[in-house]
């Protein structure tokens, strides 16, 4: 009787393990031997899935780009009131880390300090996130120059929050979120947008995540 073959470790398992190693150990921990030991397999299995370590690192960056999204998509045609609902949804999503893993994001940023490919990916991501925030602030009624400053303040504050490692429960962060938004968005702009939303009978296109 032929002995059953041990199933090959799938590509996704190697990438997931690489992600975990990057978060826990930094890029130095993302090595074929270490990953094989973590998975409990031989290193030979790695080369059934990847040409080399560089191919794994490229796949790891692709995973970060696809899965670690700081902001939800923003419709440029939203009204000011709908834009407020969008930023409230985005804030809830950040706090609960839905589709955004701050540990993974910070690990990739640390990796980018010593790797040009990772640095280019982080730079492109930052530019895209800031462009989305600028668009939001313009929808809220701020002039482009002020919208850019508010976008920078919002983004640098939030990334700094994760980088410093400030701890707090989700309940505490949710309680403070309204005050943060009031300061970062401008109280008058928020009040005007909300008043405008109440005065229209249109069904909102953005809903706050419960």
N, C-alpha and C positions, 0 to 999 in steps of 0.2 A: 504493500500500500504506500502510495506516495505521500510524503509529509506535506501538509498544507503550507503554502508560502505566507510569510508574514506580510501583511499589506504594507505598501509603501507609504511613508509619511507624506501627506499631500502638501502642495505648495503653500496653501493657506496656513498650515500648521507652522511651517518654518517662518513665514512672515509674521504671524501672531507672536511667535516666540521671540523673534527679533525685536518686535515692538516692546514686549515686556522687558527684554534685556536692556534695551535702550533707556527705558524709563528707570529701571532699577540700578543699572551700572554705568550708563553712558555709552558712547559709541565704542569704547574699548571692550565692552562686553559683547558686542555683536560680532562674534567670530565663529567660524564654522565649528571648531572643536567644542566650544562652550555651548553653542546651541544644540549640537548633537547630544551632549551630555545632559542638557536640560530636558531634551525630548526623550532621552533614554534609547537612542539609536546610534548607529555608527555614522561616521562622517561621509561614508560612501553614498548614503541615501541623499545627501545634500546635492550631489552632482547629477542625480537623476532629474532634479528639478531646476537647477541653476547652473549656468556656465561657470560662474565664479562668484566670489563674495560681492564684487561690484554690482552684479546683476541683482543680488538680494538687496543691496542698499538702495538701488534704483526702485525696486518694488516697495521697499519700506517708505521711501519718500512719496511714491504714488499713493500708498495707503493713507499717509498723513494728509495729502492734498484732498483726497476724496472723502475721508471720514471725519476730519477734525475741522469742522466749519464753524468759525467764530460767530457768524451772523447768518440768519435765514435770508433767502432771496428777497430783494426789495423791488416792488413794482414802482417804476418812476411816475406812474399816473395816479398814485394815491393822493387823496386829499390830505390836508394838514391833520385832520382828526384821525384819519386812517393811519397816517404816519406815526402818530402817537401810539396807537394800538400796536403798530409794528414794533416800536422800540420797547414797549412794555413786554411784548411777547419775547423779544430778543433778550431782555434783561432776565426774564424768568428762565429762559432756555440756558443762559450762561450760569445762573445760580444752580440750576439742577443738572448742568452739564449734559444736556440733551444734544447729541450729535457734535459735542465739543468736549474733548478731554484735555483739561489744562495741563495735566502731567505729561501727556504725549507732546503737546505743543511746546512746553518748556524744554523737554528733552531734545526736540528737533532744533530749537533755538540754540541750545548749548552745543549740539553737534555742529551747527552752522559756524561756530566760532573757529573751527579748524578744518572746514571742508567747503570748497568753493561751490560745489553743486548744491549742497544743502543751503548755503548762504544765499544763492540765487533764488532758490525755491522760497525761502523765508521772505526775501525782499519782495518777490512778486506777490506773495500772499499778503504782506503788510500793505502794499500799494492797493491791492484789490479791496481789502477791508476798509482802508481809509477812504477810498473812493465811494464805497457804499455809505459810510457814515456822513461824508460830505453831502451826498445826495439827500440823505435823510434830513439833515439840518436845513438844506435849501427848501425841501418840501415843507418844513416847519415854518418857513418864512424868513430865514436869515439870509443876508447877502452872501455871495460866494466867498469873499475874503473872511468874513466872520464864521461862516460854515466850516471853512477849512481849519480855523483855529479851534473851534468847538470839537470837530472830529478828532484832531490831534489830542486834545485834552481828554476826551472820552476814551480814546483807544490807549494812549500811554498810561492813563490811570488804571485801566482794567488789566492791561498786560503787566503793569508794575505790581498790581494786587497779587497776581499769580506768582510773579518772579520772586517777590519778597517772601511769599509763603504765609500770608495772613490767614489765620484760621477763624472760622465762625460757622455756626449752624446755618442751614438753609433758611430756617425761620427767622433768624437774626438778620440775615442778608436780605430777605424779602421785605422785612420791616423797614430796613434802611433804603431800599431801592427807590422808593418814591422821592425821598429827599435828594438822593444822588441825581435822579433825573431832573428834578426841579432846578438844581444848581447847574448841571451840565447843559440842559436844554434851554434854560431861561424860564422863569416862572410865568412871565407875561405871555410868552410864545405858547407855552403849554396850555395856559388858561384860555387863550384865544382859540387854539385848535380844538380844545374840548368843547368850548361853547359853540363853535361852528358845527361840530359833530352832533351836538344835541339839537341844534336848530333844523337839521335836515332829517327827512324821513327815509333816506336811502339806507338800504341794508349794508352794513359795513363789510368790506372785503377782507378785513384782517380781524381776527379774534384773539383775545388774550388767552394764553395757555392756562388752563385751570390747574 
